[in-house]
Amino acid sequence: MFSVPLPRTGAATEPGATEASVPTVLVTSRPPRHRVDYVDELVGDDSEGRAPTGAVLEFRTDPFRAHGVDVIHLTDIATVIGGPRTRDRERTRRAKRFTKMLRRRGIALVRTVRETEADRSRSRAEAIVDAAATTVTSLDAVTAADGRATVLIGHSHLRNRFLGFPREEAVAGRVLITAVNTLHPSSRPAVTVFGVADLPGWTLRLAGKVPIDLEDSYARTLADLTDTVSLRDELLSDAECVSEISQAEIVLITAPTNHRSQSVLMLALSLDRPVLVEDSPQTRALADEVGPSWVRRHAGPLTAQTLENELAALRADPPTGRPRLDARDPNLISEQYFAVYRAAAAAR
């Protein structure tokens, strides 16, 4: 299990650490808790007392209230500039106010680009914030709004997180689509694809809350697929998510650039279950990293033919052993963030 550190703990245990060498970092997020989330990537795994201690983390959702910190880690730019319903003029005003505050207080900025930003043009407000950032990080190889390449820090594995959680035997022929909260909209077309594919002996399991605006659509489709598709329409606890994944023969990832989907992907591999995902440079690199047959890829959008082919290929060439995940040890990933924080603080 991961320990959940209280704010401002750990720095004093760093050998040779001094007040100046251990930056205080305000992370614009709620603190780590029992449910898996992005902030768990930052704190690492302290179950054996080995989590990185080269920075002091505070968690607060309002970055404008930052006092006495060396670095702000902006995990979601909407925290500063507002969401999509905020007018562009107001977003720009907030961005300027935020960057002025950073300069006045001598605070360095680390900013994480989210997957939703990668597929659209960036606004002036986003470019202003990126220009003020010492470092821009991402989970995928994307560019920041000001044209800089981001620092790529991958998703950690989750093997140690769920030690001792009850697991189930895999159900032969079960394809799973799941979510740590609400099912992604891309899950809905995948249900249709499964329904028209010729897949005797295979079933589809959906586990996660159906989006309110898609409830009628799901109901109509599932009414015609009662023999091959089942739905668990609820928000899952981590334990329930572990149970659902462990019962799958393969996990279908329909939105691979979505951070929550990446958590599901990494959880599946951590539980020794193969995944099926759209081919991309990132998923090819992951496939090479973890070993043969664990990350199975389909070219372009999922179709009935590609689904049939990939599931037949899985049966013909199932993975063996366990995925190679050593490079994604939680403390290695956490230390990459801590190194970014220390460099940002030093560059002020």
Order of alpha helices (4+ residues) and beta strands (2+ residues): beta-alpha-beta-beta-alpha-alpha-beta-alpha-alpha-beta-beta-beta-alpha-beta-alpha-beta-alpha-beta-alpha-beta-alpha-beta-alpha-alpha
